[in-house]
Amino acid sequence: MSYSNLIRLGGLAAILGAALFIIADLIDLLTVDFDASPSEFFTSFGFHLTSALLLVGGPLVLLGLVGLYAHRPEAMGVLGLIAFLVAFFGGVLAQGAIWSESFISPAIASEAPELLETEPPGVVIFGGLLSFGLVNLGWILFGVAVLRARIYPRLAALLLIAGAVVALLLNLLSGGGPPSVLLYVVGTASDILFFGAIAWMGLVLLTGRDAAAEQPSPRVQ
């Protein structure tokens, strides 16, 4: 398989992964019960369904990130490389947190539900803040690098940055704990914009259209 075809497959992975995250967000928004206890939440059908989507979507988004960067690494420059590395390693850590919540939390809810009623240890809170903080910071930098390189649509890069900034701020405001209703709704909306931007850039990559090539060329006097 040629290098260009592998890159386009990265675009497809970005589209599919982002779509799964958006579907999970919408399902969660429609099924969430703010009055449910933690044990009821972690054993609900909606939680298991969204967890399954995220477990598949996360690795696809990471593959998509590789394709989005490898398309034009020279245009992304040093900032692009740093952004890619931070977003990738942050994404790996965040996926570990998703795995833990998908499998360990339901087990605790079934065997020792009282543990879920207590505050998690400080090291767990720190781990969550670090993991999701890194992935959001990496995508913010990636969006900035995309704006500078002009290899994907400008609006897609701006939506990516905005979604990642809001997610980073909400993560800090919630302190790694359950968000309030308002923060939850705002976070879901920004999440959809963020993954919508990833899917958009993935579509550009899949179709082989370079945003820079679509810019009007200057007239020769």
N, C-alpha and C positions, 0 to 999 in steps of 0.2 A: 504494500500500500504506500502511495506517495505521501510526502510530507504535507502537501496541501490538503490532501484528503483527511489526514489525521487531524489537522488544524480544524477543518470543517466539522469533523466529528466532535471536537471540543465545543464548537458552537452548538451542536445538537444537544450535547450533555448539559450545557448551560441552560438551554431552553427547557429541557425536560426537568432538570433539577429545580429550577426556579418555579416552574409550573406546579410541581409537587408541593413546594413550600407555600405557594399562594393558595392552593386547594386546601392544605392543612390549616392555614390561617382562617379561611372562610368556614370550614367545618367547625373549628374551635369557636369561632365567633357565634355560630348558630347553636352550638350545643353546650357552651359553658354555663355552669350554674354557680353563681358567686356565693350562694348559701350552702353549697355542698361542703362537707368536711373533706380534709385532705385524703382520707382513706377512700371516701366515695369517689372523689375526683380521679385518683390514680387507678381505680378499678373499673371506671366507666368505659363503655364502648367507644365513646368519642375520643377519649384519651388514647386508647389502644390503636384506633384508626389513624389518628394524627401522628402518633409515634411511628407507626409503620411507614407512613409517607415521608417523615423526616429522616428516618434511618436510610431510606433509599435516596432521597433528595440531596442529603448532605454530601455524600461522595460524588454524586453527579455534578453538583455545583463546584466542588474542588477540581474535578476534571475539566469543567468549563473554564474555571479560572486559569488553569494551565494553558488552555487553548487561546483564551482572550489575550494572555500575555505573550505567548509564543508566536502569535500572528505577526507582530511587528516589535520585537524587543528593542531593536536599535532606536526606534522612534520614541519608545517609552523612557529610554535613558536610565540613569542611575536611580532617579526617584521611582521609576516604574519597577525596577528590580527590587528595591527596598519594599515598595508597596506589595508586590507579589509575594515576597518571602513572609512579610508580617501577616498578610491576609491568609496565606496558605497554612502557616503554622498555627495561627489563631483559629482557623477553620478546623484543623485536625483536633485541637484541644476542645473546641466547642462541640464537635461531633462526639467526642468522648463523653462530654456532659450529657448530650442527648441520649447516648447509649445507656448511660447510668440511670437517667430518669426513666427511660423506657422499660428497663428490665429490673433494676434494683428497687425503685420506688414502689411498683406494684407488689413486689414480694414483701416489702416492709409493711405495706398497707394490709396485706393478708395475714402476716404472721405477728406483727407488732405495731398495730395502727397508732398506739399511743405515742410512738417515737415521732410520728409526723406532726404531732400537735406541738412539739417543742421547737425552739429555735435551732437551726443547724449550727454545728460547730463553726468557729471563726475561720478555720482553714478551708472549710467547704465553701463558705461565702467568698473568701478571697480567691479560691480557685475559679468560681463562676465569674467573678468580676474580671479576673485576669484573662480567662479564655474568651469571653464574649467581648471584653474591652479590646483585646488584640485584634480579633477578627474585624470588628467595626472600624478600628483605627486603620487597619490595613486596607479595607475597601475605600475609606475616605481618601487615603493617599493614592490608591489606584485610580479613583475618579479624577483627582487632580492631575495625575500623570496622563490620563486619557484626554483631558481638556487641553493640556499642553501639546500632546502629540497629534490630536485631531484625527484619530484613526477610527473613532466611533462617534455616533451622533452626539452633539453637544448637550442636547436636552437629556439624553440617556445618562450621560456622565453627571449632570446636575442632579437628576433624580436619585442616582446612586449615592452621591455625596450627601444629599439631604436626608435620605432614608437612613444611612449609616450614622450620621450625626445625631438624629433623633433617637435611634436605638442606643447609641453610646450614652447619651444624656439620661435616657429612661433607665438604663442599666445602673447608672450611678445613683439616680434618685431613689430607685427601689432598694438599693443596697443589697441586691442579690436575692431579696425576698419576693413574696407574691405582690404584684402591683395592684394599685387601686383600680376601680372600675374605669376612671378617666384615663389613667396611664395605660391601662390595658387596651382601650379603644384606640387611643392615639398610637400606641405601639403597633397594633395590628394594621392600621392604615399606613403607617410609615413602612412597615414590613412589606406590604403589598407593592408599594411604590418602589422599594429597594429591589425586590426580586423581579418586578416588572422591568426595571432598568437592565438587570442582568440578562433576562430573556430577550430584550430588545437588542442588546449588543451581541448576544449569541446568534440571533437571527441575521444580523449584519455579517457575522463571521461565517455562518452556514451558507449564505447566498453569495459570499465572495465580494460583497460591495464594500469598498473602502470609503469611509466618510471623507477622508482628505481628498480623495479623487473626485468627490462630488462638489468640492468647492470651486467656484468660478475662477478660472485662471486670469491673471492680469493681462490687459491688452498691451500689445507692443506698439509703442508710439513710433 
